[in-house]
Amino acid sequence: MITDNDKEIFLCHFPVSDWCRARHGSWHIYGHIHNKKNDVYAFMKTKERALNAAACISGYATVSFDELVRNNNMFQADKYSGSVLRQDP
């Protein structure tokens, strides 16, 4: 668990369905499933504060927390084209 400003964030390579302090508003950032839209993706999509940090979703670029949230929203809304989703400053 790390803290970034006012956010508590649980980091794990694998998606976890019930992470530390999830019921208290913490976030979960995970990888492992890449950009696959399989059963694990479908389940994790129901978790409002779970973010897929797969490099392919963020165009293989370093992104901020807010960009990661936006990229996940675009990916889940099928507005992801496989191109870089990083927002230029």
URDA-V720492 format. One record per helix or strand of 3 or more residues. SS is the DSSP state (a for helix, b for strand). FROM is the first residue (numbers start at 1). TO is the last residue. If there is no record, write none. Layout:
SS|FROM|TO + SS|FROM|TO
//
This chain:
b|2|4 + b|7|12 + a|22|24 + b|27|30 + a|39|44 + b|50|52 + a|55|58 + a|65|76
//
